[in-house]
Amino acid sequence: MNLKKIIKESIDDFDWMRGDLNFTINDIIGKKMLFRNSNLSEICKNQSLMDIQRNQLTLGKIRWDRGWYVDRVKDNGTVYLNLDGGEGLVDYEIDEVEKYVNLGTWVLLDDNGNILNDF
């Protein structure tokens, strides 16, 4: 009897209780993010990013190389994204960051490296 398998199956039985996960910028600040391959760019040719739903995406492999994190929130509704190693800051709209994370195209990691938004 594989105890890990039994525990995982038991947890999966309660997935319906979790509902949709929606991360806000406060949940995202300081957490490492990685890029996941997807068909998002194809969908964005015909539709605005903000109108895209998770079920429209085909998510692929996570690129486990370099990541980034939200360094700080600016007063104008944007944030600084900082690349691993502190090699540069890039401005992003808060709404866009939240959308990428909630779609699953940007993978959000906890402090132990576990994926928080693996849908």
N, CA and C atoms as a LAMMPS dump frame, in Angstrom:
ITEM: TIMESTEP
0
ITEM: NUMBER OF ATOMS
357
ITEM: BOX BOUNDS ff ff ff
-5.0000000000000000e+02 5.0000000000000000e+02
-5.0000000000000000e+02 5.0000000000000000e+02
-5.0000000000000000e+02 5.0000000000000000e+02
ITEM: ATOMS id mol type element x y z
1 1 1 N 0.838 -1.183 0
2 1 2 C 0 0 0
3 1 3 C 0.883 1.246 0
4 2 1 N 0.67 2.119 -0.966
5 2 2 C 1.458 3.336 -1.093
6 2 3 C 0.731 4.476 -0.377
7 3 1 N 1.247 4.864 0.783
8 3 2 C 0.608 5.884 1.604
9 3 3 C 0.538 7.239 0.888
10 4 1 N 1.607 7.603 0.158
11 4 2 C 1.589 8.874 -0.573
12 4 3 C 0.445 8.914 -1.58
13 5 1 N 0.223 7.802 -2.282
14 5 2 C -0.837 7.745 -3.281
15 5 3 C -2.212 7.89 -2.619
16 6 1 N -2.407 7.215 -1.498
17 6 2 C -3.685 7.285 -0.785
18 6 3 C -3.962 8.71 -0.306
19 7 1 N -2.94 9.356 0.255
20 7 2 C -3.113 10.726 0.749
21 7 3 C -3.416 11.664 -0.405
22 8 1 N -2.682 11.552 -1.523
23 8 2 C -2.917 12.424 -2.675
24 8 3 C -4.323 12.229 -3.225
25 9 1 N -4.768 10.986 -3.356
26 9 2 C -6.114 10.728 -3.865
27 9 3 C -7.166 11.306 -2.924
28 10 1 N -6.924 11.233 -1.635
29 10 2 C -7.865 11.783 -0.664
30 10 3 C -7.947 13.295 -0.784
31 11 1 N -6.787 13.944 -0.958
32 11 2 C -6.773 15.398 -1.116
33 11 3 C -7.483 15.784 -2.407
34 12 1 N -7.214 15.047 -3.495
35 12 2 C -7.843 15.352 -4.779
36 12 3 C -9.359 15.242 -4.719
37 13 1 N -9.885 14.415 -3.838
38 13 2 C -11.332 14.27 -3.698
39 13 3 C -11.994 15.572 -3.258
40 14 1 N -11.229 16.463 -2.666
41 14 2 C -11.792 17.708 -2.146
42 14 3 C -11.452 18.919 -3.014
43 15 1 N -10.948 18.698 -4.234
44 15 2 C -10.624 19.808 -5.134
45 15 3 C -11.815 20.718 -5.384
46 16 1 N -13.019 20.157 -5.452
47 16 2 C -14.214 20.946 -5.739
48 16 3 C -14.454 22.007 -4.668
49 17 1 N -13.949 21.778 -3.456
50 17 2 C -14.172 22.726 -2.363
51 17 3 C -13.295 23.971 -2.496
52 18 1 N -12.174 23.834 -3.188
53 18 2 C -11.24 24.95 -3.285
54 18 3 C -11.78 26.072 -4.163
55 19 1 N -12.544 25.725 -5.171
56 19 2 C -13.03 26.742 -6.102
57 19 3 C -11.89 27.321 -6.908
58 20 1 N -12.159 28.398 -7.613
59 20 2 C -11.123 29.054 -8.401
60 20 3 C -10.178 29.807 -7.475
61 21 1 N -8.894 29.641 -7.724
62 21 2 C -7.903 30.404 -6.989
63 21 3 C -7.671 31.71 -7.724
64 22 1 N -7.713 32.792 -7.001
65 22 2 C -7.425 34.091 -7.577
66 22 3 C -6.421 34.793 -6.683
67 23 1 N -5.241 34.993 -7.227
68 23 2 C -4.171 35.626 -6.477
69 23 3 C -4.196 37.123 -6.737
70 24 1 N -4.062 37.888 -5.666
71 24 2 C -3.95 39.341 -5.786
72 24 3 C -2.473 39.706 -5.72
73 25 1 N -2.181 40.949 -6.002
74 25 2 C -0.788 41.386 -5.987
75 25 3 C -0.17 41.183 -4.609
76 26 1 N -0.969 41.302 -3.546
77 26 2 C -0.444 41.081 -2.193
78 26 3 C -0.018 39.64 -1.972
79 27 1 N -0.671 38.685 -2.659
80 27 2 C -0.284 37.277 -2.58
81 27 3 C 0.982 37.003 -3.389
82 28 1 N 1.238 37.833 -4.378
83 28 2 C 2.302 37.603 -5.354
84 28 3 C 3.624 38.257 -4.953
85 29 1 N 3.564 39.381 -4.257
86 29 2 C 4.773 40.145 -3.913
87 29 3 C 5.798 39.255 -3.22
88 30 1 N 7.016 39.302 -3.737
89 30 2 C 8.141 38.596 -3.126
90 30 3 C 8.243 37.124 -3.465
91 31 1 N 7.258 36.556 -4.15
92 31 2 C 7.302 35.137 -4.504
93 31 3 C 7.93 34.975 -5.884
94 32 1 N 8.724 33.945 -6.035
95 32 2 C 9.376 33.682 -7.317
96 32 3 C 8.34 33.225 -8.334
97 33 1 N 8.522 33.68 -9.58
98 33 2 C 7.649 33.272 -10.68
99 33 3 C 8.496 32.725 -11.816
100 34 1 N 7.924 31.787 -12.535
101 34 2 C 8.56 31.19 -13.706
102 34 3 C 7.585 31.23 -14.867
103 35 1 N 8.097 31.125 -16.067
104 35 2 C 7.275 31.163 -17.267
105 35 3 C 6.836 29.754 -17.648
106 36 1 N 5.572 29.614 -18.052
107 36 2 C 5.05 28.343 -18.543
108 36 3 C 4.653 28.524 -20.008
109 37 1 N 5.097 27.618 -20.851
110 37 2 C 4.692 27.658 -22.252
111 37 3 C 3.179 27.49 -22.342
112 38 1 N 2.584 28.191 -23.291
113 38 2 C 1.133 28.113 -23.476
114 38 3 C 0.786 28.64 -24.871
115 39 1 N -0.486 28.613 -25.173
116 39 2 C -0.979 29.168 -26.429
117 39 3 C -1.525 30.59 -26.239
118 40 1 N -1.108 31.272 -25.192
119 40 2 C -1.619 32.6 -24.865
120 40 3 C -1.393 33.607 -25.994
121 41 1 N -0.223 33.587 -26.6
122 41 2 C 0.045 34.577 -27.65
123 41 3 C -0.899 34.397 -28.842
124 42 1 N -1.261 33.159 -29.15
125 42 2 C -2.214 32.913 -30.244
126 42 3 C -3.602 33.455 -29.895
127 43 1 N -4.017 33.231 -28.663
128 43 2 C -5.335 33.7 -28.227
129 43 3 C -5.377 35.227 -28.183
130 44 1 N -4.266 35.841 -27.771
131 44 2 C -4.209 37.309 -27.66
132 44 3 C -4.277 38.009 -29.016
133 45 1 N -4.089 37.284 -30.099
134 45 2 C -4.207 37.896 -31.428
135 45 3 C -5.651 38.315 -31.709
136 46 1 N -6.607 37.598 -31.108
137 46 2 C -8.024 37.86 -31.367
138 46 3 C -8.786 38.363 -30.152
139 47 1 N -8.12 38.458 -29.012
140 47 2 C -8.837 38.756 -27.776
141 47 3 C -7.909 39.491 -26.814
142 48 1 N -8.452 40.38 -26.043
143 48 2 C -7.686 41.103 -25.037
144 48 3 C -7.271 40.152 -23.909
145 49 1 N -6.087 40.37 -23.362
146 49 2 C -5.593 39.552 -22.256
147 49 3 C -6.609 39.485 -21.117
148 50 1 N -7.22 40.608 -20.791
149 50 2 C -8.135 40.663 -19.654
150 50 3 C -9.419 39.882 -19.882
151 51 1 N -9.745 39.564 -21.135
152 51 2 C -10.957 38.805 -21.44
153 51 3 C -10.722 37.296 -21.534
154 52 1 N -9.485 36.876 -21.489
155 52 2 C -9.154 35.454 -21.648
156 52 3 C -9.465 34.702 -20.361
157 53 1 N -10.015 33.517 -20.514
158 53 2 C -10.33 32.637 -19.38
159 53 3 C -9.343 31.468 -19.357
160 54 1 N -9.101 30.947 -18.171
161 54 2 C -8.15 29.848 -17.988
162 54 3 C -8.487 28.646 -18.869
163 55 1 N -9.762 28.35 -19.047
164 55 2 C -10.154 27.156 -19.812
165 55 3 C -9.877 27.301 -21.307
166 56 1 N -9.497 28.484 -21.768
167 56 2 C -9.139 28.683 -23.17
168 56 3 C -7.684 28.298 -23.449
169 57 1 N -6.887 28.191 -22.409
170 57 2 C -5.457 27.978 -22.558
171 57 3 C -5.081 26.504 -22.603
172 58 1 N -4.044 26.252 -23.348
173 58 2 C -3.36 24.961 -23.289
174 58 3 C -2.008 25.261 -22.65
175 59 1 N -1.822 24.761 -21.434
176 59 2 C -0.589 25.034 -20.699
177 59 3 C 0.43 23.938 -20.977
178 60 1 N 1.672 24.356 -21.173
179 60 2 C 2.752 23.424 -21.462
180 60 3 C 3.748 23.354 -20.324
181 61 1 N 4.991 23.071 -20.697
182 61 2 C 6.061 22.896 -19.72
183 61 3 C 6.425 24.205 -19.03
184 62 1 N 6.847 24.068 -17.792
185 62 2 C 7.374 25.193 -17.029
186 62 3 C 8.856 25.295 -17.344
187 63 1 N 9.294 26.502 -17.607
188 63 2 C 10.719 26.704 -17.864
189 63 3 C 11.393 26.97 -16.529
190 64 1 N 12.135 26 -16.04
191 64 2 C 12.718 26.043 -14.701
192 64 3 C 14.08 26.707 -14.667
193 65 1 N 14.313 27.67 -15.508
194 65 2 C 15.605 28.319 -15.444
195 65 3 C 15.515 29.566 -14.57
196 66 1 N 15.654 30.693 -15.131
197 66 2 C 15.635 31.916 -14.331
198 66 3 C 14.217 32.409 -14.136
199 67 1 N 13.982 32.977 -12.993
200 67 2 C 12.662 33.496 -12.673
201 67 3 C 12.719 34.972 -12.333
202 68 1 N 11.64 35.454 -11.754
203 68 2 C 11.536 36.851 -11.371
204 68 3 C 10.553 36.959 -10.216
205 69 1 N 10.473 38.116 -9.635
206 69 2 C 9.522 38.364 -8.549
207 69 3 C 9.117 39.831 -8.572
208 70 1 N 7.982 40.123 -7.961
209 70 2 C 7.545 41.511 -7.828
210 70 3 C 8.387 42.131 -6.729
211 71 1 N 9.143 43.124 -7.106
212 71 2 C 10.045 43.791 -6.181
213 71 3 C 9.289 44.76 -5.289
214 72 1 N 8.456 45.586 -5.917
215 72 2 C 7.663 46.544 -5.131
216 72 3 C 6.545 47.121 -5.993
217 73 1 N 5.531 47.598 -5.306
218 73 2 C 4.386 48.227 -5.966
219 73 3 C 4.655 49.725 -6.03
220 74 1 N 4.368 50.292 -7.176
221 74 2 C 4.535 51.735 -7.349
222 74 3 C 3.184 52.423 -7.137
223 75 1 N 3.204 53.71 -6.911
224 75 2 C 1.989 54.475 -6.641
225 75 3 C 1.046 54.562 -7.833
226 76 1 N 1.538 54.334 -9.04
227 76 2 C 0.726 54.539 -10.233
228 76 3 C 0.023 53.269 -10.727
229 77 1 N -0.08 52.237 -9.891
230 77 2 C -0.773 51.01 -10.296
231 77 3 C 0.091 50.04 -11.067
232 78 1 N 1.391 50.241 -11.005
233 78 2 C 2.318 49.307 -11.636
234 78 3 C 3.229 48.716 -10.573
235 79 1 N 3.97 47.705 -10.978
236 79 2 C 4.943 47.075 -10.085
237 79 3 C 6.266 46.952 -10.823
238 80 1 N 7.313 46.804 -10.057
239 80 2 C 8.609 46.463 -10.612
240 80 3 C 8.774 44.952 -10.54
241 81 1 N 9.073 44.34 -11.666
242 81 2 C 9.464 42.938 -11.679
243 81 3 C 10.976 42.9 -11.706
244 82 1 N 11.549 42.106 -10.821
245 82 2 C 12.991 42.011 -10.707
246 82 3 C 13.424 40.619 -11.138
247 83 1 N 14.365 40.528 -12.067
248 83 2 C 14.879 39.241 -12.509
249 83 3 C 15.747 38.63 -11.423
250 84 1 N 15.777 37.294 -11.359
251 84 2 C 16.669 36.612 -10.417
252 84 3 C 18.075 37.177 -10.552
253 85 1 N 18.69 37.422 -9.438
254 85 2 C 20.035 37.964 -9.448
255 85 3 C 20.062 39.475 -9.478
256 86 1 N 18.879 40.091 -9.463
257 86 2 C 18.808 41.546 -9.433
258 86 3 C 19.344 42.218 -10.679
259 87 1 N 19.164 41.562 -11.818
260 87 2 C 19.754 42.068 -13.059
261 87 3 C 18.847 43.014 -13.828
262 88 1 N 17.877 43.586 -13.2
263 88 2 C 17.069 44.569 -13.903
264 88 3 C 15.645 44.613 -13.417
265 89 1 N 15.068 45.779 -13.536
266 89 2 C 13.68 45.985 -13.16
267 89 3 C 12.862 46.284 -14.401
268 90 1 N 11.662 45.726 -14.453
269 90 2 C 10.75 45.964 -15.559
270 90 3 C 9.407 46.368 -14.97
271 91 1 N 8.783 47.399 -15.527
272 91 2 C 7.453 47.833 -15.09
273 91 3 C 6.367 46.955 -15.7
274 92 1 N 5.393 46.57 -14.896
275 92 2 C 4.206 45.855 -15.365
276 92 3 C 2.992 46.413 -14.653
277 93 1 N 1.877 46.437 -15.341
278 93 2 C 0.61 46.814 -14.718
279 93 3 C 0.221 45.722 -13.72
280 94 1 N -0.314 46.111 -12.575
281 94 2 C -0.732 45.15 -11.553
282 94 3 C -1.765 44.181 -12.114
283 95 1 N -2.734 44.704 -12.867
284 95 2 C -3.778 43.846 -13.448
285 95 3 C -3.188 42.762 -14.339
286 96 1 N -2.163 43.105 -15.11
287 96 2 C -1.536 42.134 -16.005
288 96 3 C -0.819 41.043 -15.219
289 97 1 N -0.071 41.437 -14.176
290 97 2 C 0.644 40.461 -13.35
291 97 3 C -0.345 39.483 -12.728
292 98 1 N -1.41 40.011 -12.139
293 98 2 C -2.433 39.146 -11.533
294 98 3 C -3.046 38.214 -12.576
295 99 1 N -3.305 38.73 -13.76
296 99 2 C -3.928 37.928 -14.812
297 99 3 C -3.012 36.789 -15.26
298 100 1 N -1.728 37.088 -15.508
299 100 2 C -0.782 36.047 -15.914
300 100 3 C -0.679 34.941 -14.862
301 101 1 N -0.644 35.325 -13.59
302 101 2 C -0.566 34.332 -12.511
303 101 3 C -1.858 33.532 -12.431
304 102 1 N -2.995 34.205 -12.499
305 102 2 C -4.279 33.515 -12.371
306 102 3 C -4.621 32.657 -13.586
307 103 1 N -4.039 32.972 -14.733
308 103 2 C -4.205 32.094 -15.901
309 103 3 C -3.289 30.873 -15.812
310 104 1 N -2.201 31.005 -15.065
311 104 2 C -1.245 29.907 -14.939
312 104 3 C -0.073 29.996 -15.894
313 105 1 N -0.002 31.069 -16.692
314 105 2 C 1.126 31.21 -17.608
315 105 3 C 2.378 31.692 -16.89
316 106 1 N 2.2 32.394 -15.777
317 106 2 C 3.305 32.688 -14.874
318 106 3 C 3.083 31.812 -13.65
319 107 1 N 4.029 30.949 -13.38
320 107 2 C 3.919 29.996 -12.284
321 107 3 C 4.438 30.656 -11.01
322 108 1 N 3.626 30.615 -9.97
323 108 2 C 3.941 31.242 -8.694
324 108 3 C 4.432 30.176 -7.724
325 109 1 N 5.594 30.416 -7.113
326 109 2 C 6.187 29.449 -6.184
327 109 3 C 6.14 29.973 -4.754
328 110 1 N 5.942 29.042 -3.815
329 110 2 C 6.032 29.44 -2.414
330 110 3 C 7.501 29.436 -1.988
331 111 1 N 7.755 29.685 -0.718
332 111 2 C 9.134 29.778 -0.224
333 111 3 C 9.889 28.462 -0.326
334 112 1 N 9.175 27.341 -0.411
335 112 2 C 9.811 26.029 -0.518
336 112 3 C 9.905 25.538 -1.956
337 113 1 N 9.501 26.369 -2.911
338 113 2 C 9.567 25.986 -4.318
339 113 3 C 8.356 25.219 -4.81
340 114 1 N 7.301 25.123 -3.987
341 114 2 C 6.069 24.449 -4.413
342 114 3 C 5.237 25.389 -5.263
343 115 1 N 4.586 24.83 -6.276
344 115 2 C 3.755 25.635 -7.177
345 115 3 C 2.43 25.958 -6.502
346 116 1 N 2.092 27.24 -6.459
347 116 2 C 0.852 27.674 -5.825
348 116 3 C -0.325 27.751 -6.797
349 117 1 N -0.048 27.901 -8.076
350 117 2 C -1.117 28.083 -9.052
351 117 3 C -1.045 27.017 -10.15
352 118 1 N -0.9 25.775 -9.764
353 118 2 C -0.858 24.675 -10.73
354 118 3 C -2.271 24.18 -10.94
355 119 1 N -2.936 24.694 -11.978
356 119 2 C -4.349 24.42 -12.193
357 119 3 C -4.538 23.154 -12.976
